[in-house]
């Protein structure tokens, strides 16, 4: 099994959690991270068409998600770092 989300969580945790984070803080942050991943996945599954082909609506839907998440990441970068860290935001 790939465990892609868990690997992404580990990279995220290294970036945002303080070195002295308590186990409870780390677990709560992980729980929130995975909850966000679940909600995003559910929204994506509900928002894309059921067929095997990508439709123009599917493209628009993915652009909307990319735009929203990129804007959020850019705002976080600016708020906490005073600069853009990864180009499009986290």
DSSP file (Angstrom, degrees, kcal/mol; ACC not computed):
  #  RESIDUE AA STRUCTURE BP1 BP2  ACC     N-H-->O    O-->H-N    N-H-->O    O-->H-N    TCO  KAPPA ALPHA  PHI   PSI    X-CA   Y-CA   Z-CA
    1    1 A X              0   0    0      0, 0.0     0, 0.0     0, 0.0     0, 0.0   0.000 360.0 360.0 360.0 140.6    0.0    0.0    0.0
    2    2 A X        -     0   0    0      1,-0.1     5,-0.1     4,-0.0     0, 0.0   0.842 360.0-158.4 -75.1 -36.7    1.4    3.4   -1.0
    3    3 A X     >  +     0   0    0      3,-0.1     4,-2.3     1,-0.1     5,-0.2   0.894  28.0 161.9  56.9  41.9    0.4    5.5    2.1
    4    4 A X  H  >  +     0   0    0      1,-0.2     4,-2.3     2,-0.2     5,-0.2   0.897  69.5  48.6 -60.5 -42.4    0.6    8.7    0.1
    5    5 A X  H  > S+     0   0    0      1,-0.2     4,-2.8     2,-0.2    -1,-0.2   0.900 110.3  51.3 -68.7 -38.6   -1.4   10.7    2.5
    6    6 A X  H  > S+     0   0    0      2,-0.2     4,-2.3     1,-0.2    -1,-0.2   0.905 110.3  49.1 -64.7 -40.2    0.6    9.6    5.5
    7    7 A X  H  X S+     0   0    0     -4,-2.3     4,-2.0     2,-0.2    -2,-0.2   0.904 112.1  48.9 -64.2 -39.6    3.9   10.5    3.7
    8    8 A X  H  X S+     0   0    0     -4,-2.3     4,-2.6     1,-0.2    -2,-0.2   0.903 109.1  53.4 -65.5 -40.0    2.4   13.9    2.8
    9    9 A X  H  X S+     0   0    0     -4,-2.8     4,-3.3     2,-0.2    -2,-0.2   0.930 106.9  51.7 -58.3 -46.1    1.4   14.3    6.5
   10   10 A X  H  X S+     0   0    0     -4,-2.3     4,-2.0     1,-0.2    -1,-0.2   0.912 111.4  46.6 -60.3 -43.1    5.0   13.5    7.6
   11   11 A X  H  X S+     0   0    0     -4,-2.0     4,-1.4     2,-0.2    -1,-0.2   0.916 114.4  48.2 -64.3 -42.7    6.4   16.2    5.3
   12   12 A X  H  X S+     0   0    0     -4,-2.6     4,-2.2     1,-0.2     5,-0.3   0.926 109.5  52.5 -62.3 -46.0    3.7   18.7    6.4
   13   13 A X  H  X S+     0   0    0     -4,-3.3     4,-2.5     1,-0.2    -1,-0.2   0.893 107.3  52.0 -60.0 -40.7    4.4   17.9   10.1
   14   14 A X  H  < S+     0   0    0     -4,-2.0    -1,-0.2    -5,-0.2    -2,-0.2   0.845 113.1  46.7 -62.8 -32.9    8.1   18.6    9.6
   15   15 A X  H  < S+     0   0    0     -4,-1.4    -2,-0.2    -3,-0.3    -1,-0.2   0.858 127.2  20.6 -77.5 -36.5    7.3   21.9    8.1
   16   16 A X  H  < S+     0   0    0     -4,-2.2     2,-0.3    -5,-0.1    -3,-0.2   0.736  98.4  86.4-112.9 -25.5    4.7   23.2   10.6
   17   17 A X  S  < S-     0   0    0     -4,-2.5     2,-0.0    -5,-0.3     9,-0.0  -0.588  76.8-117.7 -82.6 138.8    5.0   21.4   14.0
   18   18 A X    >   -     0   0    0     -2,-0.3     3,-2.0     1,-0.1    -1,-0.1  -0.371  25.5-114.5 -67.6 153.8    7.5   22.8   16.5
   19   19 A X  T 3  S+     0   0    0      1,-0.3    -1,-0.1    -5,-0.0    -2,-0.1   0.807 117.0  50.5 -59.2 -30.0   10.3   20.5   17.4
   20   20 A X  T 3  S+     0   0    0      2,-0.0    -1,-0.3     0, 0.0    -2,-0.1   0.119  78.4 145.7 -97.5  22.3    9.0   20.3   21.0
   21   21 A X    <   -     0   0    0     -3,-2.0     2,-0.1     1,-0.1    -4,-0.0  -0.336  50.4-120.5 -59.1 136.3    5.4   19.5   20.0
   22   22 A X     >  -     0   0    0      1,-0.1     4,-2.7     4,-0.0     5,-0.2  -0.367  20.8-111.5 -73.0 158.3    3.8   17.2   22.5
   23   23 A X  H  > S+     0   0    0      1,-0.2     4,-2.5     2,-0.2     5,-0.2   0.881 120.8  52.9 -56.5 -37.4    2.5   13.8   21.3
   24   24 A X  H  > S+     0   0    0      2,-0.2     4,-2.4     1,-0.2    -1,-0.2   0.907 109.5  47.6 -65.8 -40.8   -1.0   15.0   21.9
   25   25 A X  H  > S+     0   0    0      2,-0.2     4,-2.4     1,-0.2    -2,-0.2   0.918 112.9  49.0 -65.1 -42.9   -0.4   18.1   19.7
   26   26 A X  H  X S+     0   0    0     -4,-2.7     4,-2.3     1,-0.2    -2,-0.2   0.919 112.5  47.6 -62.7 -44.0    1.1   15.9   17.0
   27   27 A X  H  X S+     0   0    0     -4,-2.5     4,-2.6     2,-0.2    -2,-0.2   0.896 112.1  49.4 -65.9 -40.6   -1.8   13.5   17.1
   28   28 A X  H  X S+     0   0    0     -4,-2.4     4,-2.4     2,-0.2    -1,-0.2   0.915 112.0  48.1 -65.5 -42.2   -4.4   16.3   17.0
   29   29 A X  H  X S+     0   0    0     -4,-2.4     4,-2.5     2,-0.2    -2,-0.2   0.907 112.3  49.5 -63.8 -41.4   -2.7   17.9   14.1
   30   30 A X  H  X S+     0   0    0     -4,-2.3     4,-2.7     2,-0.2     5,-0.2   0.912 110.2  50.9 -63.3 -42.9   -2.5   14.6   12.3
   31   31 A X  H  X S+     0   0    0     -4,-2.6     4,-2.3     1,-0.2    -2,-0.2   0.927 112.2  46.3 -59.9 -45.8   -6.2   13.9   12.9
   32   32 A X  H  X S+     0   0    0     -4,-2.4     4,-2.2     2,-0.2    -2,-0.2   0.885 111.3  52.6 -65.2 -38.7   -7.1   17.3   11.5
   33   33 A X  H  X S+     0   0    0     -4,-2.5     4,-2.1     2,-0.2    -2,-0.2   0.941 112.5  43.8 -61.4 -48.7   -4.8   16.8    8.5
   34   34 A X  H  X S+     0   0    0     -4,-2.7     4,-2.6     2,-0.2    -2,-0.2   0.860 110.4  55.6 -67.8 -34.9   -6.4   13.5    7.6
   35   35 A X  H  X S+     0   0    0     -4,-2.3     4,-2.4    -5,-0.2    -1,-0.2   0.923 108.9  48.3 -62.1 -42.5   -9.9   14.9    8.2
   36   36 A X  H  X S+     0   0    0     -4,-2.2     4,-2.5     2,-0.2    -2,-0.2   0.900 110.3  51.2 -62.5 -41.1   -9.1   17.6    5.7
   37   37 A X  H  X S+     0   0    0     -4,-2.1     4,-2.6     2,-0.2    -2,-0.2   0.906 110.5  49.5 -62.6 -41.3   -7.8   15.0    3.2
   38   38 A X  H  X S+     0   0    0     -4,-2.6     4,-2.5     2,-0.2    -2,-0.2   0.920 111.5  47.8 -64.0 -44.0  -11.0   13.0    3.7
   39   39 A X  H  X S+     0   0    0     -4,-2.4     4,-2.5     2,-0.2    -2,-0.2   0.911 112.7  48.8 -64.9 -42.3  -13.3   16.0    3.1
   40   40 A X  H  X S+     0   0    0     -4,-2.5     4,-2.5     2,-0.2    -2,-0.2   0.933 111.5  49.6 -62.7 -45.1  -11.3   17.0    0.0
   41   41 A X  H  X S+     0   0    0     -4,-2.6     4,-2.6     1,-0.2    -2,-0.2   0.924 111.4  49.0 -59.9 -44.7  -11.5   13.5   -1.4
   42   42 A X  H  X S+     0   0    0     -4,-2.5     4,-2.1     1,-0.2    -1,-0.2   0.920 111.2  49.7 -61.6 -44.0  -15.2   13.3   -0.8
   43   43 A X  H  X S+     0   0    0     -4,-2.5     4,-1.4     1,-0.2    -1,-0.2   0.894 111.9  49.0 -62.0 -39.8  -15.7   16.7   -2.5
   44   44 A X  H  X S+     0   0    0     -4,-2.5     4,-1.5     2,-0.2    -2,-0.2   0.916 110.3  49.7 -67.9 -42.0  -13.7   15.6   -5.4
   45   45 A X  H  < S+     0   0    0     -4,-2.6    -1,-0.2     1,-0.2    -2,-0.2   0.854 115.1  44.4 -65.6 -33.5  -15.6   12.3   -5.8
   46   46 A X  H  < S+     0   0    0     -4,-2.1    -1,-0.2    -5,-0.2    -2,-0.2   0.733 114.3  50.9 -79.1 -22.7  -18.9   14.2   -5.7
   47   47 A X  H  < S+     0   0    0     -4,-1.4     2,-0.2    -5,-0.2    -2,-0.2   0.652  95.9  74.5 -94.4 -16.2  -17.7   16.9   -8.1
   48   48 A X  S  < S-     0   0    0     -4,-1.5     6,-0.1    -5,-0.1    10,-0.0  -0.642  87.4 -99.0 -99.1 158.0  -16.3   14.9  -11.0
   49   49 A X        -     0   0    0     -2,-0.2    -1,-0.1     1,-0.1    -2,-0.1  -0.268  24.4-126.9 -71.3 159.6  -18.3   13.1  -13.6
   50   50 A X  S    S+     0   0    0      2,-0.0    -1,-0.1    -2,-0.0    -2,-0.0   0.657  77.2  92.4 -83.1 -17.3  -18.9    9.3  -13.3
   51   51 A X  S    S-     0   0    0      2,-0.2     4,-0.1     1,-0.1    -2,-0.0  -0.139  85.6-110.8 -77.5 173.0  -17.6    8.4  -16.8
   52   52 A X  S    S+     0   0    0      2,-0.1     2,-0.3     0, 0.0    -1,-0.1   0.675  94.1  79.3 -76.6 -17.1  -14.1    7.3  -17.8
   53   53 A X  S    S-     0   0    0      1,-0.0     2,-0.4     0, 0.0    -2,-0.2  -0.671  83.6-118.4 -96.4 147.1  -13.5   10.5  -19.8
   54   54 A X        -     0   0    0     -2,-0.3     2,-0.2    -6,-0.1    -2,-0.1  -0.700  33.9-156.2 -80.4 128.6  -12.6   13.9  -18.4
   55   55 A X     >  -     0   0    0     -2,-0.4     4,-2.1    -4,-0.1     5,-0.1  -0.596  30.3-108.7-100.9 163.9  -15.2   16.4  -19.2
   56   56 A X  H  > S+     0   0    0      1,-0.2     4,-2.3     2,-0.2     5,-0.2   0.853 122.9  55.5 -57.8 -33.5  -14.9   20.2  -19.5
   57   57 A X  H  > S+     0   0    0      2,-0.2     4,-2.6     1,-0.2    -1,-0.2   0.891 104.8  52.2 -66.2 -38.8  -16.9   20.4  -16.2
   58   58 A X  H  > S+     0   0    0      2,-0.2     4,-2.5     1,-0.2    -2,-0.2   0.927 109.4  49.7 -61.1 -44.9  -14.3   18.1  -14.6
   59   59 A X  H  X S+     0   0    0     -4,-2.1     4,-2.3     1,-0.2    -2,-0.2   0.930 111.9  47.5 -59.6 -46.3  -11.5   20.4  -15.7
   60   60 A X  H  X S+     0   0    0     -4,-2.3     4,-2.5     1,-0.2    -1,-0.2   0.912 110.8  52.6 -61.6 -42.9  -13.4   23.5  -14.4
   61   61 A X  H  X S+     0   0    0     -4,-2.6     4,-2.1     1,-0.2    -1,-0.2   0.929 110.9  45.9 -59.0 -47.5  -14.0   21.7  -11.1
   62   62 A X  H  X S+     0   0    0     -4,-2.5     4,-2.7     1,-0.2    -1,-0.2   0.869 111.1  52.6 -66.8 -36.1  -10.3   20.8  -10.7
   63   63 A X  H  X S+     0   0    0     -4,-2.3     4,-2.9    -5,-0.2    -1,-0.2   0.906 108.3  51.9 -64.0 -40.8   -9.2   24.4  -11.6
   64   64 A X  H  X S+     0   0    0     -4,-2.5     4,-2.5     2,-0.2    -2,-0.2   0.926 111.9  45.4 -61.3 -44.9  -11.6   25.7   -8.9
   65   65 A X  H  X S+     0   0    0     -4,-2.1     4,-2.8     2,-0.2     5,-0.3   0.935 114.0  49.0 -64.3 -45.6  -10.1   23.4   -6.3
   66   66 A X  H  X S+     0   0    0     -4,-2.7     4,-2.5     1,-0.2     5,-0.2   0.917 112.3  48.6 -59.4 -44.1   -6.6   24.3   -7.4
   67   67 A X  H  X S+     0   0    0     -4,-2.9     4,-2.2     2,-0.2    -1,-0.2   0.928 113.5  46.2 -62.4 -46.4   -7.3   28.0   -7.3
   68   68 A X  H  X S+     0   0    0     -4,-2.5     4,-2.0    -5,-0.2    -2,-0.2   0.931 116.5  43.3 -64.6 -46.6   -8.9   27.9   -3.9
   69   69 A X  H  X S+     0   0    0     -4,-2.8     4,-2.5     1,-0.2    -1,-0.2   0.877 113.2  52.0 -70.0 -36.2   -6.2   25.8   -2.3
   70   70 A X  H  X S+     0   0    0     -4,-2.5     4,-2.6    -5,-0.3    -1,-0.2   0.914 109.5  49.6 -64.1 -42.4   -3.4   27.8   -3.9
   71   71 A X  H  X S+     0   0    0     -4,-2.2     4,-2.2    -5,-0.2    -2,-0.2   0.903 111.3  49.6 -63.0 -41.1   -4.9   31.0   -2.6
   72   72 A X  H  X S+     0   0    0     -4,-2.0     4,-2.2     2,-0.2    -2,-0.2   0.931 111.8  48.1 -63.0 -45.6   -5.1   29.5    0.9
   73   73 A X  H  X S+     0   0    0     -4,-2.5     4,-2.6     1,-0.2    16,-0.3   0.898 110.9  50.5 -62.7 -41.6   -1.5   28.3    0.7
   74   74 A X  H  X S+     0   0    0     -4,-2.6     4,-2.5    14,-0.5    -1,-0.2   0.909 109.6  51.1 -62.5 -42.1   -0.2   31.7   -0.5
   75   75 A X  H  X S+     0   0    0     -4,-2.2     4,-2.5     2,-0.2    -2,-0.2   0.903 111.2  48.2 -63.2 -40.9   -2.1   33.5    2.3
   76   76 A X  H  X S+     0   0    0     -4,-2.2     4,-2.9     2,-0.2     5,-0.5   0.935 110.4  51.6 -64.1 -46.3   -0.5   31.1    4.9
   77   77 A X  H  X>S+     0   0    0     -4,-2.6     4,-2.6     1,-0.2     5,-1.1   0.938 114.3  43.2 -55.4 -48.1    2.9   31.7    3.4
   78   78 A X  H  X5S+     0   0    0     -4,-2.5     4,-0.6     4,-0.2    -1,-0.2   0.899 115.5  48.7 -67.0 -40.6    2.6   35.4    3.6
   79   79 A X  H  <5S+     0   0    0     -4,-2.5    -2,-0.2    -5,-0.2    -1,-0.2   0.930 126.7  23.0 -65.7 -46.2    1.0   35.4    7.1
   80   80 A X  H  <5S+     0   0    0     -4,-2.9    -2,-0.2    -5,-0.2    -3,-0.2   0.722 137.4  25.8 -98.2 -22.8    3.5   33.1    8.7
   81   81 A X  H  <5S-     0   0    0     -4,-2.6    -3,-0.2    -5,-0.5    -2,-0.1   0.613  87.9-130.9-114.9 -19.0    6.6   33.5    6.6
   82   82 A X  S  <<S+     0   0    0     -5,-1.1     2,-0.3    -4,-0.6    -4,-0.2   0.613  84.5  57.7  74.9  10.8    6.3   36.9    5.0
   83   83 A X  S    S-     0   0    0     -6,-1.0     2,-0.6    -9,-0.1    -2,-0.2  -0.969  95.8 -89.3-159.8 166.6    7.0   35.3    1.6
   84   84 A X        -     0   0    0     -2,-0.3   -10,-0.1     1,-0.2    -9,-0.0  -0.770  36.2-170.6 -86.5 123.5    5.8   32.6   -0.7
   85   85 A X  S    S+     0   0    0     -2,-0.6    -1,-0.2     1,-0.1   -11,-0.1   0.917  75.5  19.9 -83.1 -46.0    7.5   29.4    0.1
   86   86 A X  S    S-     0   0    0    -13,-0.1     2,-1.1     1,-0.0    -1,-0.1   0.193 101.2-106.9-118.3  16.4    6.6   27.0   -2.7
   87   87 A X  S    S+     0   0    0      1,-0.2     3,-0.1   -13,-0.0    -3,-0.0  -0.421 111.9  34.5  96.0 -61.8    5.5   29.1   -5.6
   88   88 A X  S    S-     0   0    0     -2,-1.1   -14,-0.5     1,-0.4   -15,-0.2   0.385 116.4-102.0-106.6   1.8    1.8   28.5   -5.6
   89   89 A X              0   0    0    -16,-0.3    -1,-0.4     1,-0.2   -15,-0.2  -0.215 360.0 360.0  92.2 167.9    1.3   28.2   -1.9
   90   90 A X              0   0    0    -17,-0.2    -1,-0.2   -20,-0.1   -20,-0.1   0.472 360.0 360.0 -76.3 360.0    0.9   25.0    0.1
